[in-house]
Amino acid sequence: MKLITLANVLIAPLVSEKATRSGDRENSVAFWVNPKASKVDIKKAVEAFFPNVKVESVRTLVKGRSKVRFGQVEGMTKRKKKAYVTLAQGHQINFAEFEG
C-alpha cells in the first residue's frame, strides 16, 4: 500500500472549457488528483503548494467506466479522479507565475 503524501496528491491542473467556465463562475480551479486522495488531503496539498491561497471547499468525482470490446474480454478504463477546488473570496491561483 502506497502512502499518500502531499507531494503526490496533485497530479496536474485540469485545463478544459468546462473547468474554465466553472472557475470563472465559482472562483474554482480543477485538478487531476491521486484517486486515493481524500478531500482533506487535496485541501492541504493546494494550500501547501500555493501558500497565498485559502481553500473554501473541495468537490471530487471519479472517472472510470466499463469498456466492452466486441468479441473480447470486457474491462475498465483507467480510473481518474478530478477535484474542483473552490477558493475563498479574493483568492486566486495564477499558474503563469507559479514556480513550484
Secondary structure, DSSP 8 states (H G I E B T S, - for coil): -----GGGTEEEE--SHHHHHHHHHHSEEEEEE-TT--HHHHHHHHHHHSTT--EEEEEEEEE--EE--TTS--EE---EEEEEEEE-TT----TTS---
